Amino acid sequence: MILNMQKLTLIGFLADKESILRDLMRKKCVQIEGAESIRDYDSISSITVPGVCQTYELEQELTKFNAAIRAVSPYEQKGGLFAKKERAEFSSMFDQSLFAESCQLRDEINEVSRQINEQKSFVARAQLQITSLEPWAGLDLDLGVTGTRSTALMYLTAGADVDLNELQKQLEEATSLCMVHTVSSSSELNCLLLICHRSAQPQVLDVLKGFNTNRPDFGQLNGTPAENISLLKGRIESSTKEIERLTEQLKVAATSALLLKTGSDMVEVQIDDQKVRQNIFQTQSVFALTGWIVADDAPMLQKLLDRYQCYYTLAQPDEQDDPPIKLKNSKFVKPYEVITEMYSLPAPNGIDPTPFLTPFFILFFGMMLADAGYGLIIFLLCLIGLKKAKPDEGFLKNAMQIGVSCGLSTIFWGVMYGGYFGNLITQISESWFGKTVTVPAVFDMLNDPMSVMVLSFILGAVHLFTGMAIKIYMMAKRGHLMDGLMDVGLWYLVLIGLPMMILPAVSKVGMVLAIAGAVGLILTQGRHEKNILMRPIKGVMSLYDITGYLSDVLSYSRILALGLAGGIIANVFNLLGTMPGFNIIGVIAFVLIFVIGHVFNLAISGLGAYVHTSRLQYVEFFGKFYEAGGRPFKPFKANTKYTLISDKEDF
């Protein structure tokens, strides 16, 4: 159901502002809105100033924490897939000594990380330089020497496509004061040392322009290439040892990762605190805020605020208000709220569809997957996950709880269809033992799909009729019961009467119902038209809506389609697995094909069942009554990533 909301307006002394905000954050019960929603806002806005949201520096601090956490993450002891958050007291989020300690650790880690990155960068550059020097290793010449007063030395690299003989020939034709020495040659690169008289250097350069040559940059290197390579390797070895030493420091720091994460969450809390301040107006002595609170939490809030000298009111929302939405359902239904939220929360004056969609979601999911073996796997995995991992409240826990229910439904419908990892029992008995074993089933989906299709249509009609009934209830709640009966109720007569006409035993009753419903629609659907002649025309035109209802019912044929597809794929893998025969190799092949094939089929069939079950809720079911558009209730609280704030702490 949708919880009732009350609008809070609070005016307090500026001296109490920090304490009040801290207590509101601790209690997590108020969604603070912009001050412009205060009544008489226009009269007070001229004498107040809005709060300032100062988050830039905090976000810089958070960036530093995130960098430090990433640095130690590879060396941190992992808590497993379902690791739970560490619990912390609310007051610890504002412990300045703890925050200072975490900042010191953060800065030390970031400094170590910076030094590691510098050393790694040097190693990368040095290795690149060694790669460029290795072709010159055979040159016994100081790289710092570029010539004498009368001679010039040029180091050249020539591509493999360069004809060295042609290069030598053209140089000899250009000048006799030049000599080319091939230092090394490979299939990809030629390294050349060119020595010429300085007076002949222009002619040499002109010749080189016609060839694919480059002059390597040896920078400020001194000594022979071999000496430089040896020196660089020594420096790389030293840098590698330094990286290892610094990495050990990170490993030690990783043991204090919890302190680092606590500091990160403390910054997150400060950012949340700052963001809400832009919604608070204040003068030199007082401040004002407004927000929303769940009506059931009003006594707790009153007890909190009565501790301060402040003025506050709690009022029911007006028609022009847009209160946030918070849902409350039973323990069994609550996980399925995520299905509703994925579509959209209901409008404030709407209805929570979660209790109504839950049984149909479980039912249709089981019918679409429809294999007892698959259902057992889903059920056990989710149940063990809930019992052993005990995940915190959130999406993962909801998904596991949904998996338990849907797994049981899949087991039930698997038994109804006789599906146990497809036709595994029958296939093994026939292929390996030559015996025919018939698995009992209520519905034979492969040989008698029409019975399953009829069942799907019947359950689909019940699904649609439930949505239509909710629509009548919503209209009655708003004082429009007769409109609900005329606009929706009459369709019950038509939609029930038409299929009854097919059955000989009740065909006459069905005809009466269908005709009565059709006549009623013709007489009532044009009642809002001012032109009396248009009323019956509008009524007749409304009968065309029957096509929409029929297409909605036909959509439930996907229940048969998905169940049939998953069953056939499972049977194919069983057939492939038993083809090698009953021997050692055959058994090994069967196990491999069985595991890979059925895991694949479970994944795609399970995903398909979820998608199409959700689609039946969102399109067919919600289309009959649902009014979406609500915004979620987001109370002012400490939103932490790594720690879970304890709810036991009180004032």
Wavefront OBJ file of the C-alpha trace (Angstrom):
o trace
v 0.000 0.000 0.000
v 0.971 3.649 -0.376
v 1.838 5.205 2.971
v 0.207 8.497 3.896
v 2.507 11.500 3.851
v 2.395 14.655 5.940
v 3.966 17.966 5.019
v 6.454 19.363 7.518
v 7.122 23.072 7.874
v 9.841 23.928 10.386
v 11.206 27.271 11.584
v 13.944 27.240 14.190
v 16.745 29.295 15.676
v 19.961 29.353 13.694
v 21.852 28.261 16.807
v 19.937 24.946 16.747
v 20.249 24.389 13.007
v 23.229 22.014 13.080
v 21.806 19.902 15.895
v 18.382 19.654 14.264
v 19.844 18.688 10.894
v 22.083 16.102 12.540
v 19.108 14.567 14.337
v 16.983 14.552 11.176
v 19.782 12.779 9.314
v 20.112 10.257 12.122
v 16.396 9.431 12.154
v 16.116 9.157 8.349
v 12.461 10.169 8.386
v 12.220 13.533 6.560
v 12.630 14.315 2.876
v 13.686 17.961 2.840
v 12.227 19.977 -0.029
v 12.978 23.421 -1.385
v 11.930 26.299 0.841
v 9.844 27.748 -1.992
v 7.134 25.236 -1.109
v 6.564 27.005 2.221
v 3.287 28.851 2.419
v 3.935 32.623 2.377
v 7.246 31.943 0.631
v 6.896 35.138 -1.411
v 6.648 37.242 1.730
v 9.722 35.756 3.404
v 11.991 35.246 0.385
v 12.942 38.923 0.326
v 14.386 38.804 3.841
v 16.075 35.401 3.673
v 19.012 33.933 1.817
v 19.191 30.383 0.487
v 21.671 27.956 1.942
v 24.899 27.405 0.066
v 25.870 23.975 -1.208
v 29.642 23.791 -0.708
v 30.574 20.411 -2.138
v 33.488 21.134 -4.487
v 36.232 20.676 -1.900
v 34.455 17.653 -0.434
v 34.215 16.036 -3.850
v 37.954 16.599 -4.284
v 38.502 14.862 -0.958
v 36.271 12.000 -2.073
v 38.279 11.656 -5.277
v 41.448 11.267 -3.207
v 39.810 8.591 -1.046
v 38.607 6.703 -4.117
v 42.116 6.776 -5.579
v 43.578 5.386 -2.347
v 40.922 2.662 -2.142
v 41.660 1.613 -5.722
v 45.384 1.513 -4.932
v 45.023 -0.970 -2.050
v 42.082 -2.909 -3.490
v 44.244 -5.592 -5.215
v 45.903 -6.403 -1.879
v 42.818 -6.215 0.311
v 41.413 -9.378 1.824
v 38.164 -9.923 -0.044
v 34.972 -10.799 1.764
v 33.493 -12.881 -1.052
v 30.631 -12.253 -3.429
v 28.136 -11.600 -0.648
v 30.385 -9.637 1.680
v 28.340 -7.566 4.092
v 28.965 -3.956 4.935
v 30.697 -3.140 8.186
v 28.357 -1.669 10.774
v 29.104 1.714 12.285
v 27.430 4.059 14.728
v 25.959 7.227 13.286
v 28.047 9.403 15.592
v 31.246 7.838 14.215
v 30.516 9.491 10.853
v 31.332 12.842 12.491
v 34.356 11.747 14.558
v 37.002 14.316 13.591
v 39.933 12.370 15.050
v 38.885 9.280 13.103
v 38.506 11.362 9.953
v 41.950 12.927 10.423
v 43.462 9.463 10.851
v 41.787 8.222 7.672
v 42.984 11.302 5.758
v 46.555 10.708 6.905
v 46.379 7.085 5.760
v 44.818 8.191 2.474
v 47.572 10.715 1.765
v 50.292 8.188 2.606
v 48.769 5.631 0.243
v 48.352 8.154 -2.550
v 51.975 9.256 -2.140
v 53.175 5.652 -2.324
v 50.919 5.085 -5.318
v 52.352 8.198 -6.984
v 55.906 6.955 -6.469
v 54.998 3.548 -7.880
v 53.488 5.171 -10.951
v 56.605 7.299 -11.414
v 58.842 4.236 -11.216
v 56.617 2.296 -13.615
v 56.640 5.220 -16.014
v 60.448 5.352 -15.891
v 60.686 1.587 -16.481
v 58.398 1.877 -19.502
v 60.466 4.742 -20.937
v 63.733 2.929 -20.240
v 62.533 -0.273 -21.880
v 61.443 1.719 -24.903
v 64.866 3.383 -25.024
v 66.626 0.019 -24.745
v 64.529 -1.256 -27.636
v 65.638 1.705 -29.728
v 69.328 1.255 -28.734
v 69.630 -2.514 -29.234
v 70.055 -2.287 -33.040
v 73.026 0.049 -32.348
v 74.645 -2.170 -29.737
v 77.426 -3.208 -32.119
v 78.581 0.395 -32.586
v 81.663 1.103 -30.490
v 81.234 4.854 -30.571
v 80.269 7.448 -27.992
v 76.737 8.598 -28.861
v 77.589 12.018 -27.513
v 80.069 12.506 -30.364
v 78.385 14.112 -33.372
v 81.514 14.920 -35.348
v 84.724 16.936 -35.357
v 85.552 20.398 -36.559
v 85.721 19.187 -40.173
v 83.567 16.038 -40.161
v 79.915 15.305 -39.359
v 78.447 12.048 -38.001
v 74.842 11.208 -38.777
v 72.937 8.286 -37.238
v 70.267 7.032 -39.651
v 67.534 4.407 -39.644
v 66.294 3.205 -43.005
v 63.197 1.160 -43.674
v 63.429 -2.335 -45.120
v 62.197 -0.946 -48.439
v 65.316 1.236 -48.818
v 67.825 -0.062 -51.371
v 71.135 0.449 -49.550
v 73.159 -0.106 -52.701
v 71.216 2.602 -54.505
v 71.676 4.907 -51.512
v 75.422 4.240 -51.544
v 75.555 4.854 -55.287
v 73.763 8.212 -55.147
v 75.923 9.397 -52.249
v 79.080 8.547 -54.193
v 77.725 10.453 -57.190
v 76.894 13.473 -55.022
v 80.227 13.629 -53.201
v 83.366 11.666 -52.638
v 83.694 13.026 -49.103
v 81.139 10.613 -47.556
v 81.204 7.106 -46.121
v 78.286 4.844 -45.054
v 78.729 2.175 -42.354
v 75.967 -0.390 -41.777
v 75.729 -0.927 -38.013
v 72.935 -3.527 -38.169
v 70.399 -4.812 -40.633
v 67.160 -6.753 -40.210
v 64.046 -7.548 -42.195
v 62.396 -4.450 -40.769
v 65.117 -1.872 -40.129
v 68.612 -0.851 -41.167
v 70.821 1.190 -38.845
v 73.442 3.300 -40.601
v 76.304 5.541 -39.520
v 77.092 8.195 -42.116
v 80.378 10.146 -41.921
v 81.020 13.055 -44.245
v 83.031 16.242 -44.551
v 81.067 19.219 -43.315
v 81.404 20.917 -46.695
v 79.591 17.952 -48.289
v 76.785 17.840 -45.725
v 74.244 19.789 -47.891
v 74.697 17.371 -50.824
v 74.313 14.385 -48.475
v 71.095 15.747 -47.000
v 69.671 16.328 -50.476
v 70.296 12.675 -51.348
v 68.710 11.445 -48.099
v 65.489 13.316 -48.886
v 64.787 10.805 -51.641
v 64.920 7.812 -49.288
v 62.820 6.581 -46.365
v 65.292 7.458 -43.629
v 65.044 8.975 -40.154
v 67.532 10.378 -37.688
v 67.031 8.815 -34.208
v 67.097 11.152 -31.238
v 69.596 9.898 -28.681
v 69.022 12.978 -26.556
v 71.748 13.698 -24.040
v 73.142 10.153 -24.066
v 76.869 9.729 -23.588
v 78.854 6.549 -23.991
v 78.446 3.677 -26.399
v 75.019 2.121 -27.043
v 76.095 -1.012 -25.174
v 77.111 1.062 -22.154
v 73.802 2.931 -22.210
v 71.831 -0.311 -22.489
v 73.703 -1.740 -19.517
v 73.112 1.462 -17.532
v 69.381 1.470 -18.335
v 69.014 -2.190 -17.379
v 70.633 -1.434 -14.056
v 68.253 1.447 -13.448
v 65.288 -0.747 -14.428
v 66.416 -3.344 -11.914
v 66.679 -0.667 -9.213
v 63.252 0.728 -10.119
v 61.746 -2.763 -10.055
v 63.095 -3.331 -6.547
v 61.752 0.068 -5.498
v 58.338 -0.826 -6.920
v 58.402 -4.081 -4.948
v 59.320 -2.204 -1.763
v 56.546 0.343 -2.277
v 54.066 -2.411 -3.135
v 54.813 -4.055 0.204
v 53.858 -0.768 1.842
v 50.535 -0.861 -0.015
v 49.958 -4.426 1.174
v 50.513 -3.308 4.753
v 48.212 -0.321 4.222
v 45.555 -2.640 2.759
v 45.073 -4.134 6.227
v 43.643 -0.738 7.228
v 41.315 -0.529 4.222
v 38.303 -0.344 6.537
v 39.606 2.926 8.003
v 40.055 4.239 4.473
v 36.519 3.264 3.482
v 35.111 4.765 6.653
v 36.794 8.046 5.766
v 35.290 7.875 2.284
v 31.823 7.361 3.746
v 32.369 10.242 6.145
v 32.991 12.516 3.156
v 29.883 11.110 1.436
v 27.846 11.993 4.513
v 29.249 15.526 4.518
v 28.365 15.897 0.825
v 24.776 14.771 1.500
v 24.624 17.202 4.396
v 25.835 20.070 2.208
v 23.468 19.286 -0.655
v 20.416 19.536 1.567
v 21.471 22.951 2.831
v 20.623 24.615 -0.467
v 16.978 23.810 0.325
v 17.126 25.666 3.647
v 16.476 29.409 3.920
v 17.772 31.460 6.788
v 18.098 34.943 8.226
v 20.650 36.154 10.739
v 18.806 34.394 13.552
v 16.382 31.761 12.189
v 16.159 29.147 9.454
v 13.228 27.540 7.654
v 12.738 24.256 5.860
v 9.909 22.145 4.577
v 9.663 18.498 3.704
v 7.686 15.292 3.784
v 7.374 12.632 6.444
v 5.520 9.331 6.586
v 2.458 9.876 8.777
v 3.365 6.865 10.951
v 6.681 8.545 11.827
v 5.035 11.784 12.967
v 5.098 10.914 16.719
v 8.823 10.175 16.521
v 9.473 13.464 14.722
v 7.391 15.408 17.230
v 9.375 13.882 20.085
v 12.587 14.906 18.331
v 11.567 18.495 17.578
v 10.019 19.093 21.000
v 13.555 19.031 22.374
v 14.216 22.337 20.610
v 12.676 25.780 20.753
v 11.233 25.746 17.254
v 7.933 26.101 15.444
v 6.709 23.299 13.211
v 3.501 22.061 11.601
v 2.482 18.727 10.144
v -0.297 18.958 7.575
v -2.037 16.729 5.073
v -0.997 17.381 1.452
v -3.118 19.769 -0.600
v -4.382 19.012 -4.083
v -1.579 21.042 -5.642
v 1.091 19.195 -3.639
v 3.119 16.341 -5.078
v 4.048 14.172 -2.092
v 6.707 11.479 -2.570
v 5.748 7.815 -2.577
v 6.772 5.144 -0.109
v 5.329 1.648 -0.310
v 4.678 -0.702 2.573
v 3.757 -4.338 2.084
v 3.933 -7.663 3.856
v 7.228 -9.485 4.192
v 6.247 -11.820 1.356
v 5.141 -9.071 -1.052
v 7.843 -6.497 -0.233
v 10.572 -7.942 -2.540
v 8.241 -7.496 -5.510
v 8.143 -3.745 -4.962
v 11.263 -3.678 -7.130
v 9.124 -4.932 -10.046
v 6.778 -1.984 -9.569
v 9.642 0.488 -9.162
v 11.290 -0.684 -12.399
v 8.173 0.511 -14.218
v 7.239 3.558 -12.141
v 5.964 4.304 -8.687
v 2.215 4.920 -8.461
v 0.809 8.436 -8.466
v -0.014 9.844 -5.007
v -3.748 9.291 -5.561
v -3.226 5.919 -7.238
v -2.959 2.413 -5.857
v 0.006 0.173 -5.098
v -0.163 -2.709 -7.597
v 2.482 -4.826 -5.861
v 0.139 -7.082 -3.808
v -1.887 -7.810 -6.945
v 0.978 -8.465 -9.359
v 2.913 -10.702 -6.942
v 0.861 -13.925 -7.292
v 0.581 -13.504 -11.060
v 4.319 -12.839 -11.408
v 5.129 -16.027 -9.503
v 2.520 -18.005 -11.450
v 3.517 -16.868 -14.926
v 7.265 -17.155 -14.268
v 6.821 -20.766 -13.219
v 4.661 -21.563 -16.241
v 7.180 -20.018 -18.644
v 10.264 -21.760 -17.217
v 8.288 -24.898 -16.349
v 11.048 -27.347 -15.434
v 11.297 -28.943 -12.008
v 15.074 -29.331 -12.290
v 15.614 -25.690 -13.180
v 13.200 -24.603 -10.462
v 15.059 -26.675 -7.875
v 18.372 -25.061 -8.856
v 16.926 -21.541 -8.598
v 15.203 -22.346 -5.304
v 18.279 -23.879 -3.660
v 20.721 -21.218 -4.889
v 18.534 -18.373 -3.643
v 17.621 -20.094 -0.372
v 21.243 -20.947 0.434
v 22.240 -17.406 -0.508
v 19.680 -15.977 1.915
v 20.632 -18.331 4.747
v 24.402 -18.281 4.380
v 25.228 -14.883 2.914
v 22.409 -13.008 4.685
v 22.654 -10.022 2.333
v 21.751 -6.546 3.528
v 18.455 -4.984 2.543
v 18.536 -4.063 -1.101
v 18.262 -5.364 -4.632
v 20.295 -8.549 -4.046
v 18.172 -9.675 -1.113
v 14.955 -8.873 -2.977
v 16.141 -10.822 -6.028
v 16.959 -13.860 -3.886
v 13.580 -13.766 -2.158
v 11.839 -13.511 -5.534
v 13.989 -16.415 -6.740
v 12.822 -18.623 -3.859
v 9.138 -18.079 -4.683
v 9.590 -18.310 -8.444
v 11.755 -21.405 -8.011
v 8.963 -23.167 -6.118
v 6.483 -22.122 -8.802
v 8.817 -23.480 -11.491
v 9.095 -26.795 -9.625
v 5.294 -27.043 -9.402
v 4.727 -26.340 -13.090
v 7.635 -28.594 -14.019
v 5.816 -31.431 -12.268
v 2.576 -30.443 -14.014
v 4.321 -30.584 -17.409
v 6.524 -33.571 -16.590
v 9.711 -31.572 -17.152
v 12.792 -32.681 -15.199
v 15.721 -31.133 -17.061
v 13.584 -31.590 -20.149
v 12.953 -35.249 -20.980
v 16.137 -36.376 -19.217
v 14.599 -39.436 -17.547
v 12.908 -40.680 -20.715
v 15.924 -39.978 -22.927
v 18.432 -41.811 -20.696
v 16.167 -44.803 -20.159
v 15.536 -45.218 -23.899
v 19.030 -44.431 -25.233
v 21.140 -46.190 -22.620
v 18.935 -48.945 -21.237
v 16.461 -49.541 -24.060
v 13.472 -49.106 -21.778
v 10.606 -46.680 -22.102
v 9.817 -44.746 -18.935
v 6.803 -42.480 -19.013
v 7.018 -39.497 -16.679
v 3.557 -38.649 -15.313
v 2.304 -35.201 -16.276
v -0.970 -33.316 -16.032
v -0.261 -31.360 -19.225
v 1.695 -32.676 -22.219
v 3.064 -29.475 -23.711
v 4.698 -31.156 -26.717
v 1.868 -33.445 -27.799
v -1.084 -31.399 -26.583
v -0.076 -27.727 -26.621
v -3.670 -26.542 -27.077
v -4.590 -27.483 -23.509
v -1.733 -25.330 -22.191
v -2.724 -22.490 -24.506
v -6.330 -22.592 -23.283
v -5.079 -22.600 -19.691
v -2.847 -19.614 -20.497
v -5.789 -17.706 -21.968
v -7.968 -18.481 -18.935
v -5.306 -17.333 -16.479
v -4.656 -14.297 -18.668
v -8.348 -13.410 -18.558
v -8.290 -13.692 -14.764
v -5.243 -11.414 -14.753
v -7.012 -8.813 -16.903
v -10.266 -9.073 -14.940
v -8.297 -8.426 -11.746
v -6.891 -5.246 -13.263
v -10.367 -4.179 -14.372
v -11.740 -4.833 -10.879
v -9.013 -2.649 -9.394
v -10.015 0.100 -11.828
v -13.636 -0.083 -10.641
v -12.429 0.065 -7.028
v -10.293 3.143 -7.749
v -13.194 4.930 -9.426
v -15.546 4.005 -6.584
v -13.028 5.312 -4.054
v -13.130 8.644 -5.864
v -16.919 8.720 -5.820
v -17.452 7.496 -9.382
v -18.792 3.990 -8.783
v -21.432 4.216 -11.507
v -18.839 5.401 -14.018
v -16.704 2.413 -13.099
v -19.572 -0.013 -13.555
v -20.572 1.501 -16.899
v -17.059 1.976 -18.331
v -15.485 -1.209 -17.003
v -18.136 -3.410 -15.420
v -20.177 -3.816 -18.612
v -17.107 -5.220 -20.350
v -17.208 -8.124 -17.893
v -20.539 -9.162 -19.408
v -19.184 -8.966 -22.956
v -15.857 -10.673 -22.259
v -17.409 -13.461 -20.189
v -20.391 -13.927 -22.490
v -18.446 -14.299 -25.761
v -16.423 -17.408 -24.791
v -19.497 -18.921 -23.116
v -21.281 -18.781 -26.479
v -18.792 -21.361 -27.786
v -19.822 -23.881 -25.122
v -23.133 -25.579 -26.039
v -24.220 -26.041 -22.424
v -24.111 -22.323 -21.617
v -24.250 -20.755 -25.069
v -27.619 -19.122 -24.482
v -26.534 -17.656 -21.158
v -23.382 -16.390 -22.826
v -25.378 -14.777 -25.618
v -27.593 -12.982 -23.110
v -24.576 -11.695 -21.185
v -22.749 -10.545 -24.328
v -25.798 -8.792 -25.760
v -26.641 -7.177 -22.418
v -23.097 -5.917 -22.064
v -22.957 -4.626 -25.649
v -26.296 -2.837 -25.316
v -25.201 -1.338 -22.031
v -22.005 -0.026 -23.622
v -23.904 1.465 -26.554
v -26.259 3.264 -24.181
v -23.640 4.535 -21.718
v -20.340 5.230 -23.489
v -21.609 8.386 -25.143
v -23.199 9.823 -22.025
v -20.711 12.692 -21.808
v -21.504 13.948 -25.327
v -23.584 17.143 -25.384
v -25.040 16.260 -28.784
v -27.726 13.642 -28.121
v -27.323 12.192 -31.628
v -23.640 11.490 -31.001
v -24.275 9.455 -27.867
v -25.391 6.195 -29.538
v -22.748 6.629 -32.248
v -20.054 6.993 -29.590
v -21.498 3.952 -27.830
v -21.353 1.818 -30.963
v -17.796 2.963 -31.645
v -16.774 1.894 -28.135
v -17.454 -1.738 -29.084
v -14.328 -1.565 -31.225
v -12.373 -1.751 -27.966
v -13.128 -5.483 -28.022
v -10.108 -5.862 -30.333
v -7.869 -4.436 -27.641
v -9.155 -6.892 -25.050
v -8.768 -9.822 -27.437
v -5.196 -8.822 -28.320
v -4.427 -8.574 -24.605
v -5.696 -12.114 -24.055
v -3.706 -13.388 -27.033
v -0.551 -11.918 -25.471
v -0.718 -14.668 -22.865
v 0.116 -17.217 -25.558
v 3.730 -16.284 -24.773
v 3.356 -18.466 -21.669
v 3.040 -21.523 -23.915
v 5.678 -20.267 -26.351
v 8.412 -19.780 -23.753
v 7.645 -23.012 -21.930
v 7.666 -24.928 -25.209
v 10.908 -23.319 -26.416
v 12.760 -24.011 -23.176
v 11.534 -27.610 -23.097
v 12.584 -28.323 -26.685
v 16.060 -26.834 -26.161
v 16.487 -28.984 -23.040
v 15.404 -32.088 -24.988
v 17.917 -31.321 -27.754
v 20.794 -31.137 -25.260
v 19.638 -34.412 -23.685
v 19.612 -36.050 -27.126
v 23.095 -34.743 -27.932
v 24.392 -35.909 -24.560
v 23.184 -39.500 -24.954
v 24.271 -39.944 -28.585
v 27.863 -41.159 -27.775
v 26.324 -44.141 -25.953
v 26.593 -45.672 -22.492
v 30.352 -46.011 -22.032
v 33.146 -44.128 -20.286
v 33.634 -41.650 -23.108
v 29.884 -41.365 -23.575
v 29.277 -40.648 -19.883
v 32.004 -37.985 -19.825
v 30.585 -36.398 -22.977
v 27.084 -36.555 -21.507
v 28.151 -34.795 -18.301
v 29.876 -32.014 -20.245
v 26.974 -31.496 -22.652
v 24.430 -31.755 -19.838
v 26.120 -29.150 -17.641
v 26.980 -26.675 -20.408
v 23.706 -27.113 -22.271
v 21.361 -26.885 -19.324
v 23.228 -23.985 -17.719
v 22.897 -22.144 -21.025
v 19.215 -23.060 -21.338
v 18.506 -22.099 -17.733
v 20.136 -18.716 -18.304
v 18.303 -17.793 -21.501
v 14.993 -19.371 -20.466
v 15.142 -17.771 -17.021
v 15.908 -14.380 -18.532
v 13.095 -14.823 -21.041
v 10.657 -15.837 -18.309
v 11.549 -12.755 -16.264
v 11.302 -10.360 -19.218
v 8.002 -11.679 -20.551
v 6.433 -12.062 -17.112
v 7.306 -8.441 -16.409
v 5.939 -7.472 -19.803
v 2.559 -9.045 -18.984
v 2.461 -6.973 -15.794
v 3.559 -3.690 -17.357
v 1.531 -3.758 -20.580
v -1.535 -5.946 -20.145
v -2.130 -5.705 -16.377
v -1.040 -2.128 -15.640
v -2.774 -0.939 -18.786
v -6.144 -1.678 -17.202
v -5.846 0.495 -14.116
v -2.377 1.716 -13.190
v -1.660 5.416 -12.759
v 2.097 5.916 -12.674
v 4.189 9.012 -12.114
v 5.069 8.975 -8.427
v 8.480 10.091 -7.193
v 10.308 8.024 -4.580
v 10.534 9.065 -0.952
v 14.180 9.983 -0.334
v 14.679 10.910 3.308
v 17.615 12.978 4.462
v 20.056 10.363 5.710
v 23.653 9.218 5.654
v 24.116 7.490 2.299
v 27.188 5.331 2.769
v 28.872 2.981 0.310
v 31.043 0.818 2.523
v 29.506 0.961 5.990
v 26.025 0.298 7.300
v 24.800 2.853 9.806
v 23.357 1.130 12.852
v 19.681 1.822 13.567
v 20.075 0.961 17.249
v 21.636 4.268 18.204
v 19.121 6.613 19.816
v 19.133 10.023 21.405
l 1 2 3 4 5 6 7 8 9 10 11 12 13 14 15 16 17 18 19 20 21 22 23 24 25 26 27 28 29 30 31 32 33 34 35 36 37 38 39 40 41 42 43 44 45 46 47 48 49 50 51 52 53 54 55 56 57 58 59 60 61 62 63 64 65 66 67 68 69 70 71 72 73 74 75 76 77 78 79 80 81 82 83 84 85 86 87 88 89 90 91 92 93 94 95 96 97 98 99 100 101 102 103 104 105 106 107 108 109 110 111 112 113 114 115 116 117 118 119 120 121 122 123 124 125 126 127 128 129 130 131 132 133 134 135 136 137 138 139 140 141 142 143 144 145 146 147 148 149 150 151 152 153 154 155 156 157 158 159 160 161 162 163 164 165 166 167 168 169 170 171 172 173 174 175 176 177 178 179 180 181 182 183 184 185 186 187 188 189 190 191 192 193 194 195 196 197 198 199 200 201 202 203 204 205 206 207 208 209 210 211 212 213 214 215 216 217 218 219 220 221 222 223 224 225 226 227 228 229 230 231 232 233 234 235 236 237 238 239 240 241 242 243 244 245 246 247 248 249 250 251 252 253 254 255 256 257 258 259 260 261 262 263 264 265 266 267 268 269 270 271 272 273 274 275 276 277 278 279 280 281 282 283 284 285 286 287 288 289 290 291 292 293 294 295 296 297 298 299 300 301 302 303 304 305 306 307 308 309 310 311 312 313 314 315 316 317 318 319 320 321 322 323 324 325 326 327 328 329 330 331 332 333 334 335 336 337 338 339 340 341 342 343 344 345 346 347 348 349 350 351 352 353 354 355 356 357 358 359 360 361 362 363 364 365 366 367 368 369 370 371 372 373 374 375 376 377 378 379 380 381 382 383 384 385 386 387 388 389 390 391 392 393 394 395 396 397 398 399 400 401 402 403 404 405 406 407 408 409 410 411 412 413 414 415 416 417 418 419 420 421 422 423 424 425 426 427 428 429 430 431 432 433 434 435 436 437 438 439 440 441 442 443 444 445 446 447 448 449 450 451 452 453 454 455 456 457 458 459 460 461 462 463 464 465 466 467 468 469 470 471 472 473 474 475 476 477 478 479 480 481 482 483 484 485 486 487 488 489 490 491 492 493 494 495 496 497 498 499 500 501 502 503 504 505 506 507 508 509 510 511 512 513 514 515 516 517 518 519 520 521 522 523 524 525 526 527 528 529 530 531 532 533 534 535 536 537 538 539 540 541 542 543 544 545 546 547 548 549 550 551 552 553 554 555 556 557 558 559 560 561 562 563 564 565 566 567 568 569 570 571 572 573 574 575 576 577 578 579 580 581 582 583 584 585 586 587 588 589 590 591 592 593 594 595 596 597 598 599 600 601 602 603 604 605 606 607 608 609 610 611 612 613 614 615 616 617 618 619 620 621 622 623 624 625 626 627 628 629 630 631 632 633 634 635 636 637 638 639 640 641 642 643 644 645 646 647 648 649 650 651
